[in-house]
Amino acid sequence: MPSTMEVKCVSDDCELDMFENHYTYDVPDDHAVEDLSCPYCGGSNLVEIEV
């Protein structure tokens, strides 16, 4: 099963609570939350969370 990453934007100006990234099997091993941007505010102040 492809991996899923739960991510939260911690920017003070952002209203997004949490989002999930669902990946295919082709995602590089070195891919991390630092490679993402928030789909709501466009910022990069993101943290991976455990649900």
LOKOLKE-814573 format. One record per residue: z, y, x of N, C-alpha, C in turn; residue in three letters. Coordinates in steps of 0.02 Angstrom, whole numbers, plus 50000, padded with zeros to 5 digits. Atoms other than C-alpha are relative to their C-alpha. Example, Ala and Ser with C-alpha at 12.3 -4.5 7.8 and 13.67 -1.06 7.14 Angstrom:
% residues 2
n.up=50000	n.north=49941	n.east=50045	ca.up=50390	ca.north=49775	ca.east=50615	c.up=50000	c.north=50060	c.east=50045	code=Ala
n.up=49997	n.north=49941	n.east=49958	ca.up=50357	ca.north=49947	ca.east=50684	c.up=50037	c.north=50055	c.east=49961	code=Ser
% end
This chain:
% residues 51
n.up=50000	n.north=49941	n.east=50042	ca.up=50000	ca.north=50000	ca.east=50000	c.up=50000	c.north=50062	c.east=50044	code=Met
n.up=50000	n.north=49938	n.east=49960	ca.up=49958	ca.north=50173	ca.east=50070	c.up=50067	c.north=50036	c.east=49994	code=Pro
n.up=49935	n.north=49965	n.east=49999	ca.up=50105	ca.north=50283	ca.east=50115	c.up=50000	c.north=50061	c.east=49954	code=Ser
n.up=49989	n.north=49940	n.east=50040	ca.up=50176	ca.north=50425	ca.east=50011	c.up=50053	c.north=50041	c.east=50035	code=Thr
n.up=49951	n.north=49955	n.east=49969	ca.up=50268	ca.north=50577	ca.east=50078	c.up=50023	c.north=50050	c.east=49947	code=Met
n.up=49970	n.north=49951	n.east=50045	ca.up=50387	ca.north=50682	ca.east=49971	c.up=50015	c.north=50062	c.east=50041	code=Glu
n.up=49994	n.north=49939	n.east=49961	ca.up=50385	ca.north=50863	ca.east=50027	c.up=50028	c.north=50056	c.east=49957	code=Val
n.up=49971	n.north=49943	n.east=50034	ca.up=50484	ca.north=51018	ca.east=49980	c.up=49983	c.north=50063	c.east=50040	code=Lys
n.up=50010	n.north=49935	n.east=49968	ca.up=50439	ca.north=51199	ca.east=50017	c.up=50066	c.north=50037	c.east=49998	code=Cys
n.up=49935	n.north=49967	n.east=49997	ca.up=50594	ca.north=51291	ca.east=50076	c.up=49993	c.north=50076	c.east=50010	code=Val
n.up=50009	n.north=49927	n.east=49996	ca.up=50519	ca.north=51467	ca.east=50077	c.up=50037	c.north=50032	c.east=49942	code=Ser
n.up=49961	n.north=49965	n.east=50051	ca.up=50630	ca.north=51589	ca.east=49982	c.up=49956	c.north=50027	c.east=49943	code=Asp
n.up=50044	n.north=49970	n.east=50050	ca.up=50479	ca.north=51660	ca.east=49889	c.up=49961	c.north=49948	c.east=49959	code=Asp
n.up=50040	n.north=50052	n.east=50033	ca.up=50411	ca.north=51492	ca.east=49829	c.up=50038	c.north=49968	c.east=49942	code=Cys
n.up=49970	n.north=50029	n.east=50060	ca.up=50444	ca.north=51419	ca.east=49656	c.up=49990	c.north=49924	c.east=49996	code=Glu
n.up=50014	n.north=50072	n.east=50002	ca.up=50382	ca.north=51242	ca.east=49698	c.up=50062	c.north=49961	c.east=50020	code=Leu
n.up=49942	n.north=50041	n.east=49987	ca.up=50520	ca.north=51113	ca.east=49690	c.up=49984	c.north=49944	c.east=50050	code=Asp
n.up=50016	n.north=50058	n.east=49958	ca.up=50433	ca.north=50962	ca.east=49768	c.up=49928	c.north=49979	c.east=49985	code=Met
n.up=50065	n.north=50031	n.east=50013	ca.up=50263	ca.north=50880	ca.east=49788	c.up=49993	c.north=49937	c.east=50041	code=Phe
n.up=50012	n.north=50063	n.east=49967	ca.up=50200	ca.north=50710	ca.east=49839	c.up=49930	c.north=50000	c.east=50031	code=Glu
n.up=50065	n.north=50012	n.east=49970	ca.up=50060	ca.north=50670	ca.east=49959	c.up=49989	c.north=49925	c.east=50001	code=Asn
n.up=50019	n.north=50070	n.east=50000	ca.up=49975	ca.north=50504	ca.east=49933	c.up=49942	c.north=49992	c.east=50048	code=His
n.up=50047	n.north=50007	n.east=49946	ca.up=49878	ca.north=50443	ca.east=50082	c.up=49958	c.north=49936	c.east=49994	code=Tyr
n.up=50041	n.north=50061	n.east=49993	ca.up=49737	ca.north=50320	ca.east=50114	c.up=50024	c.north=49964	c.east=50063	code=Thr
n.up=49982	n.north=50038	n.east=49940	ca.up=49750	ca.north=50190	ca.east=50250	c.up=49974	c.north=50033	c.east=50064	code=Tyr
n.up=50032	n.north=49970	n.east=49942	ca.up=49649	ca.north=50303	ca.east=50367	c.up=50038	c.north=50059	c.east=50030	code=Asp
n.up=49962	n.north=49943	n.east=49974	ca.up=49785	ca.north=50433	ca.east=50401	c.up=50023	c.north=49984	c.east=50071	code=Val
n.up=49979	n.north=50012	n.east=49931	ca.up=49819	ca.north=50452	ca.east=50588	c.up=50076	c.north=49990	c.east=50005	code=Pro
n.up=49929	n.north=50013	n.east=49991	ca.up=49988	ca.north=50390	ca.east=50650	c.up=50040	c.north=50062	c.east=50017	code=Asp
n.up=49963	n.north=49940	n.east=49980	ca.up=50033	ca.north=50562	ca.east=50718	c.up=50000	c.north=50055	c.east=49946	code=Asp
n.up=49999	n.north=49951	n.east=50055	ca.up=50009	ca.north=50650	ca.east=50549	c.up=50072	c.north=50011	c.east=49977	code=His
n.up=49932	n.north=49983	n.east=50018	ca.up=50168	ca.north=50741	ca.east=50499	c.up=50001	c.north=50057	c.east=49950	code=Ala
n.up=49992	n.north=49947	n.east=50049	ca.up=50235	ca.north=50867	ca.east=50374	c.up=49978	c.north=50068	c.east=50029	code=Val
n.up=50022	n.north=49938	n.east=49968	ca.up=50194	ca.north=51005	ca.east=50501	c.up=49925	c.north=50012	c.east=49993	code=Glu
n.up=50072	n.north=49994	n.east=50009	ca.up=50010	ca.north=50971	ca.east=50468	c.up=49981	c.north=50023	c.east=49930	code=Asp
n.up=50012	n.north=49983	n.east=50070	ca.up=50027	ca.north=51020	ca.east=50284	c.up=50014	c.north=50073	c.east=49985	code=Leu
n.up=49980	n.north=49934	n.east=50026	ca.up=50036	ca.north=51183	ca.east=50187	c.up=50018	c.north=49992	c.east=49927	code=Ser
n.up=49976	n.north=50004	n.east=50069	ca.up=50118	ca.north=51215	ca.east=50020	c.up=49942	c.north=50014	c.east=49952	code=Cys
n.up=50054	n.north=49988	n.east=50048	ca.up=49996	ca.north=51198	ca.east=49874	c.up=50014	c.north=50057	c.east=49952	code=Pro
n.up=49982	n.north=49945	n.east=50045	ca.up=50090	ca.north=51333	ca.east=49777	c.up=49994	c.north=50068	c.east=50034	code=Tyr
n.up=49998	n.north=49934	n.east=49967	ca.up=50121	ca.north=51474	ca.east=49901	c.up=49956	c.north=50004	c.east=50062	code=Cys
n.up=50042	n.north=50001	n.east=49940	ca.up=50012	ca.north=51419	ca.east=50047	c.up=50038	c.north=50003	c.east=50065	code=Gly
n.up=49959	n.north=49996	n.east=49940	ca.up=50157	ca.north=51429	ca.east=50169	c.up=50006	c.north=49934	c.east=50036	code=Gly
n.up=49991	n.north=50060	n.east=49960	ca.up=50204	ca.north=51306	ca.east=50303	c.up=50073	c.north=49984	c.east=50013	code=Ser
n.up=49928	n.north=50011	n.east=49993	ca.up=50393	ca.north=51308	ca.east=50283	c.up=50020	c.north=49939	c.east=49958	code=Asn
n.up=49992	n.north=50062	n.east=50037	ca.up=50399	ca.north=51126	ca.east=50226	c.up=50046	c.north=49951	c.east=50035	code=Leu
n.up=49959	n.north=50054	n.east=49974	ca.up=50521	ca.north=50983	ca.east=50248	c.up=49986	c.north=49936	c.east=49961	code=Val
n.up=50007	n.north=50064	n.east=50033	ca.up=50501	ca.north=50799	ca.east=50210	c.up=50068	c.north=49981	c.east=49970	code=Glu
n.up=49938	n.north=50018	n.east=50032	ca.up=50632	ca.north=50736	ca.east=50087	c.up=49999	c.north=49927	c.east=49979	code=Ile
n.up=49992	n.north=50068	n.east=50025	ca.up=50698	ca.north=50567	ca.east=50033	c.up=50022	c.north=50006	c.east=49926	code=Glu
n.up=49984	n.north=49997	n.east=50072	ca.up=50701	ca.north=50543	ca.east=49844	c.up=50040	c.north=49940	c.east=49980	code=Val
% end
